[in-house]
Amino acid sequence: MISLKQLLMQEEDRIVTRARSLLCAGAIVTFAITACGGAQDNARMPSVAPPVVLPTTPSTTARVQVLPALPSIAVAITTTVSVRIEDAVNLWGLDLKLNYTPSIVECAQPEAGTMPAPDISAKNVCANGSAEYIVTQIAPRAPANGSGEIVRITFKCLKAGVSPLRVDHLKIVDRDGQNLPRTVANSQIICTP
């Protein structure tokens, strides 16, 4: 299975290759002259100021919350759980693993949210007590900022009991694959007879 970092690296390679071809054709001038094979290409490229590099380190910590629509439901009934992110800055991709108790609740396939945009989905499954969701955006889309739904998962109560909904693994990254700071609030589903 391909990892989030591998997806980001593949996308970056594709973008760099395309940008270099445009640069060599004289359409973009923000890369180094050596990208086209050396100084001989300088005659085709107009003189421009170096690009402005903005810091990508967010000043806030994103909050990820697991939010069941109904925290308590009867056996054989379904409920939807939304995993949301608040205060995201420069979000480009994520790798999420949410654990649940499979003897108490059954999980349907996760449905993609909008934060980040699921341009590439590397994993989107529920099995053996874990819902796993790995997505990344692709250029030319801008990084995601603000708040929104990451993923929506439907659970069905199989028997009476409590199933914790615990984020076992969560990696959120910027366009360069750098980890972004985040906090997590877990939850639970209570299944009543």
BALOBA-1460 file (C-alpha; in Angstrom, 3 decimals):
// residues 193
<rec num="1" residu="m" x="0.000" y="0.000" z="0.000"/>
<rec num="2" residu="i" x="1.343" y="3.461" z="-0.856"/>
<rec num="3" residu="s" x="2.006" y="5.863" z="2.031"/>
<rec num="4" residu="l" x="0.964" y="9.501" z="2.252"/>
<rec num="5" residu="k" x="4.589" y="10.620" z="1.968"/>
<rec num="6" residu="q" x="5.052" y="8.516" z="-1.204"/>
<rec num="7" residu="l" x="1.906" y="10.095" z="-2.696"/>
<rec num="8" residu="l" x="3.215" y="13.568" z="-1.930"/>
<rec num="9" residu="m" x="6.625" y="12.735" z="-3.419"/>
<rec num="10" residu="q" x="5.036" y="11.353" z="-6.618"/>
<rec num="11" residu="e" x="2.885" y="14.452" z="-6.964"/>
<rec num="12" residu="e" x="5.876" y="16.712" z="-6.339"/>
<rec num="13" residu="d" x="7.932" y="14.866" z="-9.001"/>
<rec num="14" residu="r" x="5.084" y="15.276" z="-11.512"/>
<rec num="15" residu="i" x="4.769" y="18.993" z="-10.730"/>
<rec num="16" residu="v" x="8.523" y="19.623" z="-10.902"/>
<rec num="17" residu="t" x="8.781" y="17.819" z="-14.250"/>
<rec num="18" residu="r" x="5.921" y="19.892" z="-15.694"/>
<rec num="19" residu="a" x="7.302" y="23.116" z="-14.217"/>
<rec num="20" residu="r" x="10.746" y="22.426" z="-15.685"/>
<rec num="21" residu="s" x="9.262" y="21.846" z="-19.138"/>
<rec num="22" residu="l" x="7.379" y="25.141" z="-18.882"/>
<rec num="23" residu="l" x="10.476" y="26.884" z="-17.530"/>
<rec num="24" residu="c" x="12.583" y="25.686" z="-20.442"/>
<rec num="25" residu="a" x="9.913" y="26.957" z="-22.823"/>
<rec num="26" residu="g" x="10.161" y="30.384" z="-21.154"/>
<rec num="27" residu="a" x="6.712" y="30.250" z="-19.531"/>
<rec num="28" residu="i" x="7.820" y="30.236" z="-15.873"/>
<rec num="29" residu="v" x="10.868" y="31.894" z="-14.396"/>
<rec num="30" residu="t" x="10.850" y="31.039" z="-10.703"/>
<rec num="31" residu="f" x="13.139" y="27.976" z="-10.884"/>
<rec num="32" residu="a" x="16.930" y="28.005" z="-11.114"/>
<rec num="33" residu="i" x="18.518" y="28.206" z="-14.561"/>
<rec num="34" residu="t" x="20.169" y="24.844" z="-13.944"/>
<rec num="35" residu="a" x="16.755" y="23.165" z="-14.109"/>
<rec num="36" residu="c" x="16.951" y="23.442" z="-17.893"/>
<rec num="37" residu="g" x="20.494" y="22.228" z="-18.196"/>
<rec num="38" residu="g" x="22.663" y="25.233" z="-17.335"/>
<rec num="39" residu="a" x="23.409" y="28.816" z="-18.221"/>
<rec num="40" residu="q" x="22.954" y="28.260" z="-21.971"/>
<rec num="41" residu="d" x="19.183" y="28.545" z="-21.360"/>
<rec num="42" residu="n" x="19.602" y="31.982" z="-19.760"/>
<rec num="43" residu="a" x="19.087" y="33.750" z="-23.093"/>
<rec num="44" residu="r" x="15.508" y="32.417" z="-23.316"/>
<rec num="45" residu="m" x="14.571" y="33.435" z="-19.780"/>
<rec num="46" residu="p" x="13.647" y="36.997" z="-18.814"/>
<rec num="47" residu="s" x="15.189" y="38.547" z="-15.726"/>
<rec num="48" residu="v" x="12.899" y="38.540" z="-12.711"/>
<rec num="49" residu="a" x="13.148" y="39.058" z="-8.980"/>
<rec num="50" residu="p" x="13.466" y="35.897" z="-6.900"/>
<rec num="51" residu="p" x="10.158" y="34.460" z="-5.721"/>
<rec num="52" residu="v" x="8.870" y="35.416" z="-2.303"/>
<rec num="53" residu="v" x="8.949" y="32.436" z="0.031"/>
<rec num="54" residu="l" x="6.213" y="32.499" z="2.643"/>
<rec num="55" residu="p" x="6.609" y="30.558" z="5.883"/>
<rec num="56" residu="t" x="4.624" y="27.330" z="5.952"/>
<rec num="57" residu="t" x="4.791" y="26.770" z="9.704"/>
<rec num="58" residu="p" x="1.294" y="27.293" z="11.023"/>
<rec num="59" residu="s" x="0.836" y="29.534" z="14.037"/>
<rec num="60" residu="t" x="-2.105" y="27.479" z="15.304"/>
<rec num="61" residu="t" x="-2.669" y="23.868" z="16.212"/>
<rec num="62" residu="a" x="-5.391" y="22.077" z="14.273"/>
<rec num="63" residu="r" x="-8.049" y="20.306" z="16.337"/>
<rec num="64" residu="v" x="-9.404" y="16.950" z="15.132"/>
<rec num="65" residu="q" x="-12.656" y="15.746" z="16.691"/>
<rec num="66" residu="v" x="-14.569" y="12.465" z="16.436"/>
<rec num="67" residu="l" x="-18.263" y="13.432" z="16.535"/>
<rec num="68" residu="p" x="-21.043" y="10.802" z="16.516"/>
<rec num="69" residu="a" x="-24.394" y="12.160" z="15.286"/>
<rec num="70" residu="l" x="-26.064" y="10.167" z="18.090"/>
<rec num="71" residu="p" x="-23.843" y="9.109" z="20.997"/>
<rec num="72" residu="s" x="-26.367" y="6.457" z="22.107"/>
<rec num="73" residu="i" x="-28.351" y="4.212" z="19.755"/>
<rec num="74" residu="a" x="-30.255" y="0.929" z="19.919"/>
<rec num="75" residu="v" x="-28.935" y="-2.385" z="18.639"/>
<rec num="76" residu="a" x="-29.482" y="-2.829" z="14.861"/>
<rec num="77" residu="i" x="-29.627" y="0.965" z="14.321"/>
<rec num="78" residu="t" x="-26.983" y="2.967" z="12.441"/>
<rec num="79" residu="t" x="-25.376" y="6.292" z="13.213"/>
<rec num="80" residu="t" x="-22.957" y="8.471" z="11.331"/>
<rec num="81" residu="v" x="-19.687" y="9.610" z="12.865"/>
<rec num="82" residu="s" x="-18.009" y="12.700" z="11.490"/>
<rec num="83" residu="v" x="-14.280" y="13.224" z="11.913"/>
<rec num="84" residu="r" x="-13.764" y="16.993" z="11.676"/>
<rec num="85" residu="i" x="-10.776" y="19.298" z="11.641"/>
<rec num="86" residu="e" x="-10.826" y="22.852" z="12.990"/>
<rec num="87" residu="d" x="-8.252" y="25.620" z="12.476"/>
<rec num="88" residu="a" x="-6.233" y="23.811" z="9.793"/>
<rec num="89" residu="v" x="-3.429" y="25.810" z="8.164"/>
<rec num="90" residu="n" x="-1.698" y="24.688" z="4.938"/>
<rec num="91" residu="l" x="-3.295" y="21.217" z="5.094"/>
<rec num="92" residu="w" x="-2.378" y="19.101" z="2.072"/>
<rec num="93" residu="g" x="-2.808" y="15.460" z="3.089"/>
<rec num="94" residu="l" x="-3.595" y="13.134" z="5.948"/>
<rec num="95" residu="d" x="-3.278" y="9.585" z="7.198"/>
<rec num="96" residu="l" x="-5.953" y="8.560" z="9.745"/>
<rec num="97" residu="k" x="-6.633" y="5.314" z="11.597"/>
<rec num="98" residu="l" x="-9.706" y="5.246" z="13.850"/>
<rec num="99" residu="n" x="-10.161" y="2.196" z="16.098"/>
<rec num="100" residu="y" x="-13.533" y="0.829" z="17.245"/>
<rec num="101" residu="t" x="-14.785" y="-2.372" z="18.918"/>
<rec num="102" residu="p" x="-15.885" y="-4.706" z="16.075"/>
<rec num="103" residu="s" x="-17.827" y="-7.016" z="18.398"/>
<rec num="104" residu="i" x="-20.092" y="-4.075" z="19.374"/>
<rec num="105" residu="v" x="-20.291" y="-1.973" z="16.193"/>
<rec num="106" residu="e" x="-19.948" y="-2.675" z="12.482"/>
<rec num="107" residu="c" x="-18.309" y="-0.114" z="10.222"/>
<rec num="108" residu="a" x="-19.342" y="0.719" z="6.652"/>
<rec num="109" residu="q" x="-16.830" y="2.132" z="4.156"/>
<rec num="110" residu="p" x="-15.766" y="5.675" z="5.078"/>
<rec num="111" residu="e" x="-17.124" y="8.504" z="2.905"/>
<rec num="112" residu="a" x="-14.677" y="11.228" z="1.915"/>
<rec num="113" residu="g" x="-15.111" y="14.643" z="3.425"/>
<rec num="114" residu="t" x="-13.897" y="17.935" z="1.990"/>
<rec num="115" residu="m" x="-10.907" y="18.753" z="4.195"/>
<rec num="116" residu="p" x="-8.460" y="18.200" z="2.617"/>
<rec num="117" residu="a" x="-9.904" y="17.688" z="-0.849"/>
<rec num="118" residu="p" x="-9.648" y="13.950" z="-1.604"/>
<rec num="119" residu="d" x="-7.955" y="14.332" z="-5.011"/>
<rec num="120" residu="i" x="-6.010" y="11.118" z="-4.428"/>
<rec num="121" residu="s" x="-7.281" y="8.456" z="-2.047"/>
<rec num="122" residu="a" x="-4.639" y="5.872" z="-1.110"/>
<rec num="123" residu="k" x="-6.767" y="4.055" z="1.470"/>
<rec num="124" residu="n" x="-10.432" y="4.160" z="2.451"/>
<rec num="125" residu="v" x="-11.456" y="1.003" z="4.317"/>
<rec num="126" residu="c" x="-13.038" y="-0.420" z="7.463"/>
<rec num="127" residu="a" x="-11.850" y="-3.823" z="8.699"/>
<rec num="128" residu="n" x="-10.882" y="-5.641" z="11.876"/>
<rec num="129" residu="g" x="-11.729" y="-2.811" z="14.260"/>
<rec num="130" residu="s" x="-10.080" y="0.006" z="12.285"/>
<rec num="131" residu="a" x="-11.263" y="2.595" z="9.802"/>
<rec num="132" residu="e" x="-8.321" y="3.804" z="7.701"/>
<rec num="133" residu="y" x="-8.370" y="6.855" z="5.469"/>
<rec num="134" residu="i" x="-5.380" y="8.297" z="3.556"/>
<rec num="135" residu="v" x="-5.864" y="11.195" z="1.123"/>
<rec num="136" residu="t" x="-3.957" y="14.046" z="-0.437"/>
<rec num="137" residu="q" x="-4.737" y="17.022" z="-2.603"/>
<rec num="138" residu="i" x="-2.957" y="17.702" z="-5.892"/>
<rec num="139" residu="a" x="-1.817" y="20.896" z="-7.545"/>
<rec num="140" residu="p" x="-2.919" y="23.381" z="-8.688"/>
<rec num="141" residu="r" x="-5.308" y="23.288" z="-5.708"/>
<rec num="142" residu="a" x="-4.310" y="25.581" z="-2.852"/>
<rec num="143" residu="p" x="-3.642" y="24.075" z="0.591"/>
<rec num="144" residu="a" x="-6.748" y="23.673" z="2.744"/>
<rec num="145" residu="n" x="-7.267" y="26.190" z="5.523"/>
<rec num="146" residu="g" x="-10.005" y="26.524" z="8.114"/>
<rec num="147" residu="s" x="-12.456" y="23.888" z="9.270"/>
<rec num="148" residu="g" x="-14.364" y="21.022" z="7.686"/>
<rec num="149" residu="e" x="-15.171" y="17.341" z="7.596"/>
<rec num="150" residu="i" x="-12.279" y="14.933" z="7.029"/>
<rec num="151" residu="v" x="-14.341" y="11.757" z="6.703"/>
<rec num="152" residu="r" x="-17.804" y="10.416" z="7.566"/>
<rec num="153" residu="i" x="-18.235" y="6.838" z="8.777"/>
<rec num="154" residu="t" x="-21.475" y="4.906" z="9.334"/>
<rec num="155" residu="f" x="-21.599" y="2.464" z="12.243"/>
<rec num="156" residu="k" x="-24.279" y="-0.109" z="13.111"/>
<rec num="157" residu="c" x="-24.760" y="-1.395" z="16.658"/>
<rec num="158" residu="l" x="-24.440" y="-5.198" z="16.794"/>
<rec num="159" residu="k" x="-25.026" y="-5.703" z="20.514"/>
<rec num="160" residu="a" x="-25.366" y="-3.694" z="23.721"/>
<rec num="161" residu="g" x="-22.136" y="-2.137" z="24.972"/>
<rec num="162" residu="v" x="-19.749" y="0.769" z="24.529"/>
<rec num="163" residu="s" x="-17.379" y="1.096" z="21.594"/>
<rec num="164" residu="p" x="-14.650" y="3.690" z="22.032"/>
<rec num="165" residu="l" x="-13.869" y="5.631" z="18.842"/>
<rec num="166" residu="r" x="-10.172" y="6.318" z="19.270"/>
<rec num="167" residu="v" x="-7.798" y="7.895" z="16.782"/>
<rec num="168" residu="d" x="-4.902" y="5.434" z="16.903"/>
<rec num="169" residu="h" x="-2.845" y="7.182" z="14.217"/>
<rec num="170" residu="l" x="-3.154" y="10.623" z="12.653"/>
<rec num="171" residu="k" x="-0.640" y="12.409" z="10.503"/>
<rec num="172" residu="i" x="-1.595" y="15.701" z="8.887"/>
<rec num="173" residu="v" x="0.928" y="17.289" z="6.548"/>
<rec num="174" residu="d" x="1.573" y="20.353" z="4.458"/>
<rec num="175" residu="r" x="2.471" y="20.347" z="0.753"/>
<rec num="176" residu="d" x="6.097" y="19.479" z="1.574"/>
<rec num="177" residu="g" x="5.093" y="16.462" z="3.680"/>
<rec num="178" residu="q" x="5.982" y="18.234" z="6.916"/>
<rec num="179" residu="n" x="3.905" y="17.294" z="9.958"/>
<rec num="180" residu="l" x="1.431" y="19.912" z="11.132"/>
<rec num="181" residu="p" x="0.626" y="20.337" z="14.827"/>
<rec num="182" residu="r" x="-2.720" y="18.917" z="15.938"/>
<rec num="183" residu="t" x="-4.734" y="17.759" z="18.916"/>
<rec num="184" residu="v" x="-7.320" y="14.951" z="18.937"/>
<rec num="185" residu="a" x="-10.618" y="14.547" z="20.793"/>
<rec num="186" residu="n" x="-11.842" y="10.932" z="20.757"/>
<rec num="187" residu="s" x="-15.395" y="9.751" z="21.406"/>
<rec num="188" residu="q" x="-17.567" y="6.631" z="21.758"/>
<rec num="189" residu="i" x="-20.791" y="4.996" z="20.639"/>
<rec num="190" residu="i" x="-23.100" y="3.564" z="23.278"/>
<rec num="191" residu="c" x="-25.263" y="0.699" z="21.996"/>
<rec num="192" residu="t" x="-28.400" y="0.095" z="24.062"/>
<rec num="193" residu="p" x="-30.590" y="-3.039" z="24.046"/>
